Each structure stands twice: as C-alpha cells, then as structure tokens.
Amino acid sequence: MKQIKFSINSWIFGKASIDEIAAKAKEIGVDGLEISGESDTTDIKKVKEALKKNGLTAFSVSGNFSEETRAFNHNELQYRNAAVEYGKKCVDMAVQLGAKRVLIVPSQVNKLNYFVSREVDWKNAVSSLCEVADYAKKQGNITIMLECVNKYEVNLVRTLEDGIKMAKDTQRDNVKIIGDTFHMQLEEESGIHNAIRRAGKDWLVHLHLGDNTREVPGKGCFNWKEIFLALNDIDYEAAVSFEPLPQRLTPAEIFSGALNQEELVKDLKFSLNYIKSIVQSIR
C-alpha cells in the first residue's frame, strides 16, 4: 500500500489553543492538521509557528457551513455572495498555510428542507462553487473538496456519487470530493469499501475517519481492513484525517469545555497505531 499521511481535524480539540493542538498532534504521532476555516478568529502567524515548531503540515482548511450566510445553495443572491466570500477566505487561509485543499459543504448544514427545490438549490450551489473554484485555481491551484454528509444533516450532497456529480457539473478540474466514513455508513448502500472503489483516486482526494459510533477508529465495529484494502485498490495516496466526535460528545459540548483532552490524546494514539498496523499488513 502506498504511503499514507495521517492528520487530525483541529476543531475536535474544542477550546484548546493552536499551540496546544499542535503539541498534542506531535505527541500522538500524526503528520499534520486539518485547520478549521475561521479566518476572522485565526492568527495565521501563530498557526504557522505552531506547525513549524512541531514538525507538522497543514493538509487542508476545513470550512464550517452551519450558518445561512455560508449556504452556497441559498436562493437569495446576497446570501450566496456571502457564502462565496467565505469560501474565498478559506482559500486565502490555505494559501497562507501552504495547504493545497479546502473543504466545502455545498449546502447549509442542519437545514434539511430546500430553499426552493433540489434542482434550483443544486444549480445555485454549482454556480457558487464555480466562483470559489476559479478563485482557488488563480490563487495557488488549490483543490476544492466537496464533503459528502449524511441525510440527517444536509440536503444536497450525501453520497460520493452525489459529490462526483456536482463536481462534474462545475466543469472545474480542481473540484473533487472528500469522504467521511461515519457519514458513508449511513449513505452508501453497497458499503464504504465499494463506494471508495467506485469513486477512485481521481475524485476521492481526502478521507475523514470516524467509527460507526463516531468515536476514533478501532472503538466501534467498522471493518477498517476492508476500508483500507479499498483505498489500496484505487492506489490512494492522499492523507486521511481523524475526525471523531470524542467521548460521545456533541460539538456544542466539546466547545463548552466538556472534553477530556488527556483521554482524547490517549484514544487518538491508540487509533493511529491501530490503523497503521492495518496499513502495514496490506503492504
């Protein structure tokens, strides 16, 4: 199996500072971080210093799309324009951090009804994505990754097939997809492994890891060897990011301070070693 790089999504550490997060990532043993896309509250200089100090790479910038002003599929132009500007800010963050990918959810998270209809919302999302993708190409050949999220959270792009269709509709070669094993278990009828094989490495350029309970891989019942065999079959050579909801907490609880940081580090160390042992068994 080709060499895979391991990352952690920074937001799962809740209120911890970037210095604390980077130090923990180094202790855990991953290669880098996926940085939360909040440019207005992120000190880029501090992030770069923390990454450099701990020998880490910024693999991608992960946008957050629960706000109406970040809805790429909104029916009102002023909201779509705001969403496009937010997407461009995420691209700017990626350029400044040396990351080559930006994650975008092309519809508002936790809004299940359409602004107008699936067809109109889809068309609006594609139009918004084209603007951001063109900007990303110009700024530094940044790849836009469409995250496929389960039907209990979004209304447009749920399966990898949905993501590929929307990416194709943009007619932009820097629009790809990112999978998430937790979401995929709810959406991919033929299984996570088969969905990975159908997508192939030309479309699937990143993968979030979380077990069936959304704990770290190895603490649930997913067949992780089957998943990584599928990645091997498509010659996957991108990074994978740990993105659990640790200790069965909600995002709100994590950011309220309920997270036990020491327990999270312990769980991620276990999970990284567990996944690495699977990868090594495939080589």
C-alpha positions in Angstrom: 0.0 0.0 0.0 1.3 3.5 -0.8 2.5 5.7 2.0 -0.5 7.4 3.6 -0.1 10.6 5.7 -2.2 11.0 8.8 -3.9 14.1 10.0 -6.3 15.4 12.7 -9.1 17.9 12.3 -8.2 20.7 14.7 -11.8 21.5 15.8 -12.2 18.2 17.7 -9.9 19.7 20.4 -12.5 22.3 21.2 -11.3 25.3 23.1 -7.6 24.3 23.0 -5.2 26.9 21.5 -3.3 26.1 18.3 -0.1 25.7 20.3 -1.8 23.1 22.5 -3.4 21.3 19.5 -0.1 21.2 17.6 1.8 19.9 20.6 -0.8 17.2 21.1 -0.7 16.2 17.4 3.0 15.8 17.6 2.6 13.7 20.8 0.0 11.5 19.1 2.3 11.0 16.1 0.4 12.3 13.1 1.9 14.1 10.2 -0.2 17.3 10.3 -3.5 19.0 10.9 -6.7 20.0 9.0 -7.2 23.6 10.1 -10.7 24.9 10.9 -11.7 27.6 8.4 -12.4 30.5 10.6 -10.1 33.2 9.2 -11.6 36.1 11.2 -10.6 34.4 14.5 -7.5 32.6 13.4 -4.0 34.1 13.8 -2.3 32.7 10.7 1.2 33.6 12.0 0.6 31.6 15.2 -0.7 28.6 13.3 2.3 28.6 11.0 4.7 28.9 14.0 2.9 26.1 15.9 3.0 23.8 12.9 6.7 24.5 12.3 7.7 24.1 15.9 6.0 20.6 16.0 7.1 19.5 12.5 3.6 19.3 11.2 2.0 20.1 7.8 -1.3 21.9 7.2 -3.0 19.4 4.8 -6.2 21.3 4.3 -8.6 24.0 5.5 -12.0 22.8 6.7 -14.8 25.2 6.2 -17.8 25.4 8.5 -21.2 25.6 6.9 -23.9 25.7 9.6 -24.7 29.4 9.1 -27.2 30.7 6.5 -24.6 33.3 5.3 -22.4 30.3 4.2 -25.1 28.5 2.2 -23.8 28.0 -1.3 -27.3 26.9 -2.4 -29.3 29.8 -1.0 -32.0 31.3 -3.2 -31.1 34.9 -2.3 -28.1 36.3 -4.1 -26.9 38.3 -1.1 -26.5 35.1 0.9 -24.8 33.2 -1.9 -22.4 36.1 -2.4 -21.6 36.0 1.4 -21.0 32.2 1.1 -18.7 32.7 -1.9 -16.7 35.3 0.0 -16.4 32.9 3.0 -15.2 30.2 0.6 -12.6 32.6 -0.8 -11.4 33.4 2.7 -10.9 29.7 3.3 -8.8 29.6 0.1 -6.7 32.5 1.3 -6.1 30.6 4.6 -4.9 27.6 2.6 -2.6 29.6 0.5 -1.1 31.3 3.6 -0.7 28.0 5.4 0.8 26.1 2.5 -2.2 23.8 2.4 -3.4 22.6 -1.0 -7.1 21.7 -0.3 -10.2 23.4 1.1 -13.2 21.5 2.3 -16.7 22.9 1.4 -20.1 21.5 2.2 -22.2 23.0 -0.7 -25.4 23.3 1.3 -26.2 24.6 4.7 -25.5 22.0 7.4 -28.5 21.1 9.6 -31.0 22.5 7.1 -32.9 19.6 5.6 -35.5 21.5 3.6 -34.6 23.2 0.3 -34.6 26.9 -0.2 -36.6 26.3 -3.4 -36.2 22.8 -4.8 -33.5 20.2 -5.2 -33.0 21.3 -8.8 -32.8 25.1 -8.1 -30.7 24.6 -5.0 -28.3 22.3 -6.9 -27.9 24.9 -9.7 -27.2 27.7 -7.2 -24.6 25.6 -5.3 -22.8 24.8 -8.6 -22.8 28.4 -9.6 -21.3 29.4 -6.2 -18.7 26.6 -6.3 -17.6 27.7 -9.8 -16.7 31.2 -8.4 -14.7 29.8 -5.5 -13.0 27.1 -7.6 -11.9 29.7 -10.2 -10.5 31.9 -7.4 -8.8 28.9 -5.8 -7.2 28.0 -9.2 -5.9 31.5 -9.6 -4.6 32.0 -6.1 -2.5 28.9 -5.9 -4.0 25.9 -7.7 -6.0 25.0 -4.6 -8.3 22.0 -4.8 -11.9 22.4 -3.6 -13.2 19.2 -1.9 -16.9 18.7 -1.6 -17.8 16.8 1.6 -20.5 14.2 1.3 -22.6 14.4 4.5 -25.4 12.2 5.7 -29.1 12.8 5.1 -29.8 13.8 8.7 -27.6 16.9 8.3 -27.7 18.1 4.7 -30.0 18.0 1.7 -27.8 18.0 -1.5 -24.5 16.1 -1.5 -24.9 12.9 0.6 -23.2 10.1 -1.3 -19.8 10.1 -3.0 -21.8 9.7 -6.3 -23.7 13.0 -5.4 -20.3 14.7 -4.8 -18.9 13.5 -8.1 -22.0 14.6 -10.0 -21.8 18.1 -8.5 -18.0 18.3 -9.1 -18.6 17.3 -12.8 -21.4 19.9 -13.1 -18.9 22.7 -12.2 -16.7 21.7 -15.1 -13.7 22.7 -13.0 -10.8 20.3 -12.8 -9.9 21.5 -9.2 -13.2 20.4 -7.7 -13.0 16.9 -6.2 -14.7 15.1 -3.2 -13.9 14.1 0.3 -15.5 11.1 2.0 -16.2 10.6 5.7 -16.6 7.1 7.0 -19.2 8.0 9.6 -21.4 9.7 7.0 -20.7 7.0 4.4 -22.1 4.2 6.6 -25.5 6.0 6.5 -25.5 6.7 2.8 -23.5 4.2 0.8 -25.9 1.3 0.1 -23.2 -1.0 -1.2 -20.8 -0.3 1.7 -18.0 2.1 2.4 -15.4 0.0 0.6 -17.3 -0.3 -2.6 -18.1 3.4 -2.7 -14.4 4.1 -2.4 -13.6 1.8 -5.3 -16.3 3.3 -7.5 -15.1 6.9 -6.8 -11.4 6.1 -7.4 -8.4 8.3 -6.6 -9.1 10.8 -9.4 -12.2 12.0 -7.4 -11.5 11.0 -3.8 -8.7 13.2 -2.6 -9.2 13.1 1.2 -11.0 10.9 3.8 -12.2 11.6 7.3 -12.0 8.7 9.7 -14.6 8.0 12.4 -16.0 4.7 13.6 -19.7 3.7 13.5 -20.3 5.5 16.8 -18.2 8.4 15.6 -15.5 7.5 18.1 -12.0 7.0 17.0 -11.4 4.1 14.5 -11.0 0.9 16.5 -13.5 1.7 19.2 -16.5 0.7 17.1 -17.4 -2.1 14.7 -16.2 -0.9 11.3 -14.1 -3.3 9.3 -11.2 -1.0 8.8 -9.0 -3.5 6.9 -11.8 -3.7 4.3 -11.8 0.1 4.0 -8.1 0.4 3.6 -8.0 -2.5 1.2 -10.3 -0.5 -0.9 -8.0 2.5 -0.7 -5.1 0.3 -1.7 -7.1 -1.0 -4.7 -7.5 2.6 -6.0 -3.9 3.5 -5.3 -5.0 6.1 -2.9 -2.0 8.4 -2.0 -3.6 11.3 -0.2 -3.9 12.0 3.5 -6.6 10.7 5.9 -7.8 12.8 8.8 -9.1 11.6 12.2 -12.4 13.4 12.8 -14.2 11.7 15.6 -16.8 13.2 18.0 -14.8 12.0 21.1 -16.3 10.7 24.3 -19.8 10.7 22.6 -20.0 14.5 23.0 -21.8 16.8 20.7 -19.8 19.7 19.0 -21.6 22.1 21.4 -20.4 20.1 24.4 -16.9 19.9 23.0 -16.7 23.7 22.7 -18.3 24.2 26.1 -15.3 22.6 27.7 -16.6 19.2 28.5 -13.9 17.4 26.5 -11.3 15.4 28.4 -8.2 16.3 26.5 -6.0 13.7 28.0 -8.5 10.9 27.2 -8.7 12.2 23.6 -4.9 12.1 23.2 -4.9 8.5 24.6 -7.7 7.4 22.2 -6.0 9.0 19.2 -2.7 7.4 20.0 -4.4 4.0 20.2 -6.3 4.6 17.0 -3.3 5.8 15.0 -1.4 2.7 16.0 -4.4 0.5 15.2 -4.8 2.0 11.7 -1.1 1.9 11.0 -1.0 -1.8 11.8 -3.7 -2.4 9.3 -1.9 -0.4 6.6 1.3 -2.3 7.3 -0.5 -5.6 7.0 -1.6 -4.7 3.5 1.8 -3.8 2.2 
